[in-house]
Amino acid sequence: MKSLIAFLFILSTHLAFGQPRPEIHCKHFFYGYPFGTPETNDLIIRDIYALSNNDDTKFADWVAYRLSMHEVDGDLTVERNWKADPWLAEEETLEPSPDDYKGASNGINVDRGHQAPLASFKGSRHASHTNYLSNITPQKSDLNQGPWVKLENKVRDVVKDVGEVYVMTGPVYQRAMSPLPNADDAHKVPSGYWKIICIQEGSNVSVAAFFFDQNTPRNAKIKDHKKTIDEIEQLTGLDFLWELPDNEESQVESSLNNAFINKYFGE
């Protein structure tokens, strides 16, 4: 039965992926945007990130951003001044007034977790845009303040070393989670999170992919959560790097133990 379910998933995914794809050009996309989100999603492209907001969950299905030294290297101080996304209707996103996250820290032990991290844009005058709630998700405190922030720090180290990095990140919904206790809009709290980091040096593409369950311990090691992009595609139903030639895409997305991961994320 499991093999049949897996086959049907792959078949349906291939059928969906075979549909014509809108040409969307954006500096944050690395060989194509994550494809496969609902048609009702809102695509938002800003100077420092792009995201696909899901009307049903009230959170972004993915956030993509390009980092260079221009964004990472700076001393800009930005407070966490939460705001509703001005490009979304009230019913499409959570809001800070009244605060949909009120009591969430004590009630279900979650933080307001950035998908495009504020700390990665200290050189950008648009850094405050990371505080729009479309870029925020409820993330367990141990995960958010533990391996997740460690991974974000390592991504910035890669930027300082190679100069340019592309990141895609987002939630998964594998099981039901407790809702935000005081949110007045229907929403769906993620059960885990994925992140894909990509660089290109000459003609060589290198990637690192990770998945963390919401209940990941604070002291968890990043390397223990590495995945292939193929595995992230199965978790999310999204298609990544689809603008690469098929043979190269297949090779890159099935890679796990590569030099890029070992050098930067093999703690």
ZAMARGU-4260 file (C-alpha; in steps of 0.2 Angstrom, whole numbers, plus 5000, padded with zeros to 4 digits):
<rodrens>
0) 5000/5000/5000 | 5014/5012/5004 | 5023/5009/4988 | 5006/5012/4979 | 5004/5029/4988
5) 5021/5034/4984 | 5019/5030/4965 | 5002/5040/4965 | 5011/5054/4973 | 5025/5054/4960
10) 5013/5052/4946 | 5002/5067/4952 | 5017/5077/4955 | 5024/5074/4937 | 5007/5078/4930
15) 5006/5094/4939 | 5024/5099/4935 | 5021/5095/4916 | 5009/5110/4915 | 5015/5126/4907
20) 5023/5137/4920 | 5022/5156/4920 | 5038/5165/4916 | 5042/5175/4932 | 5059/5184/4932
25) 5066/5189/4949 | 5083/5191/4956 | 5079/5180/4971 | 5075/5165/4960 | 5088/5152/4957
30) 5085/5142/4941 | 5066/5145/4944 | 5054/5149/4958 | 5047/5135/4969 | 5033/5128/4958
35) 5017/5119/4964 | 5008/5131/4975 | 4989/5133/4975 | 4983/5145/4961 | 4974/5156/4975
40) 4991/5160/4983 | 4998/5178/4982 | 5015/5180/4974 | 5024/5195/4982 | 5041/5201/4976
45) 5050/5214/4986 | 5068/5221/4986 | 5075/5208/4998 | 5064/5193/4996 | 5050/5185/4986
50) 5036/5174/4994 | 5020/5164/4990 | 5007/5168/5003 | 4994/5154/5006 | 4976/5161/5010
55) 4971/5146/5019 | 4986/5143/5031 | 4989/5162/5032 | 5008/5159/5030 | 5020/5159/5015
60) 5022/5142/5007 | 5039/5147/5002 | 5051/5162/5004 | 5066/5165/4992 | 5080/5177/4994
65) 5096/5181/4987 | 5110/5187/4999 | 5126/5196/4995 | 5138/5206/5005 | 5127/5221/5002
70) 5113/5213/5012 | 5124/5204/5025 | 5137/5217/5029 | 5130/5231/5039 | 5126/5239/5056
75) 5108/5244/5053 | 5098/5241/5069 | 5080/5236/5066 | 5068/5233/5079 | 5055/5219/5078
80) 5041/5230/5074 | 5028/5218/5068 | 5016/5224/5054 | 5002/5216/5043 | 5008/5214/5025
85) 5001/5230/5016 | 5000/5220/5000 | 4988/5207/5007 | 4970/5208/5012 | 4965/5207/5030
90) 4958/5189/5028 | 4974/5183/5019 | 4986/5186/5033 | 4988/5187/5052 | 4989/5204/5060
95) 4998/5212/5075 | 4983/5223/5080 | 4974/5214/5088 | 4989/5203/5090 | 4986/5186/5083
100) 5002/5180/5091 | 4997/5186/5109 | 5000/5172/5122 | 5008/5161/5109 | 5024/5160/5118
105) 5017/5154/5135 | 5002/5145/5127 | 5011/5134/5114 | 5029/5138/5116 | 5031/5146/5099
110) 5041/5162/5093 | 5037/5173/5079 | 5050/5165/5067 | 5057/5174/5052 | 5058/5165/5036
115) 5069/5178/5028 | 5079/5182/5043 | 5081/5200/5049 | 5099/5197/5054 | 5104/5194/5036
120) 5098/5211/5030 | 5108/5223/5041 | 5115/5231/5026 | 5099/5234/5017 | 5087/5249/5020
125) 5073/5237/5017 | 5077/5226/5032 | 5061/5231/5041 | 5051/5222/5027 | 5056/5205/5036
130) 5044/5210/5050 | 5029/5209/5039 | 5018/5194/5046 | 5018/5186/5029 | 5036/5182/5032
135) 5033/5176/5049 | 5027/5159/5055 | 5024/5151/5072 | 5041/5142/5076 | 5044/5132/5092
140) 5056/5142/5103 | 5069/5128/5104 | 5070/5126/5085 | 5070/5145/5082 | 5083/5149/5095
145) 5093/5133/5092 | 5097/5124/5076 | 5087/5136/5065 | 5097/5152/5070 | 5113/5142/5069
150) 5109/5137/5051 | 5105/5156/5047 | 5122/5161/5054 | 5131/5148/5043 | 5122/5154/5028
155) 5129/5171/5031 | 5146/5163/5033 | 5144/5156/5016 | 5140/5173/5009 | 5156/5181/5016
160) 5166/5167/5008 | 5158/5165/4991 | 5149/5182/4989 | 5132/5177/4984 | 5120/5164/4990
165) 5102/5159/4986 | 5090/5153/4999 | 5073/5145/4998 | 5063/5141/5014 | 5046/5137/5020
170) 5034/5126/5031 | 5027/5109/5030 | 5010/5102/5037 | 5013/5084/5041 | 5002/5083/5056
175) 4989/5094/5065 | 4997/5107/5077 | 4989/5117/5091 | 4983/5134/5084 | 4989/5151/5090
180) 4978/5153/5106 | 4972/5171/5102 | 4971/5172/5083 | 4954/5177/5077 | 4957/5171/5059
185) 4957/5153/5054 | 4975/5147/5051 | 4986/5132/5051 | 5002/5130/5061 | 5016/5121/5052
190) 5023/5105/5059 | 5041/5108/5052 | 5052/5118/5041 | 5064/5116/5026 | 5078/5126/5019
195) 5088/5125/5003 | 5104/5134/5001 | 5111/5136/4983 | 5127/5143/4976 | 5135/5144/4959
200) 5154/5145/4956 | 5157/5145/4937 | 5146/5132/4929 | 5145/5122/4945 | 5129/5122/4956
205) 5131/5117/4974 | 5116/5114/4986 | 5112/5110/5004 | 5095/5105/5010 | 5088/5103/5027
210) 5072/5099/5036 | 5068/5102/5054 | 5052/5095/5064 | 5044/5108/5075 | 5049/5098/5090
215) 5068/5098/5085 | 5078/5100/5101 | 5088/5116/5104 | 5105/5107/5104 | 5101/5097/5088
220) 5116/5097/5076 | 5112/5104/5059 | 5121/5090/5049 | 5109/5077/5057 | 5094/5086/5047
225) 5101/5087/5030 | 5091/5080/5016 | 5091/5079/4997 | 5081/5092/4987 | 5072/5077/4980
230) 5066/5073/4998 | 5061/5091/5001 | 5050/5090/4985 | 5042/5075/4992 | 5038/5084/5008
235) 5031/5100/5000 | 5024/5095/4983 | 5035/5109/4976 | 5047/5108/4961 | 5064/5117/4963
240) 5078/5121/4951 | 5067/5116/4936 | 5076/5128/4924 | 5091/5117/4925 | 5094/5105/4911
245) 5085/5088/4916 | 5101/5078/4919 | 5109/5092/4929 | 5094/5094/4939 | 5092/5076/4943
250) 5110/5075/4949 | 5110/5091/4960 | 5093/5086/4968 | 5098/5069/4973 | 5115/5074/4980
255) 5117/5073/4999 | 5135/5070/5004 | 5144/5084/4994 | 5159/5095/4997 | 5148/5110/5000
260) 5138/5102/5014 | 5153/5095/5022 | 5163/5112/5021 | 5149/5123/5028 | 5136/5113/5037
265) 5146/5098/5043 | 5147/5103/5062
</rodrens>
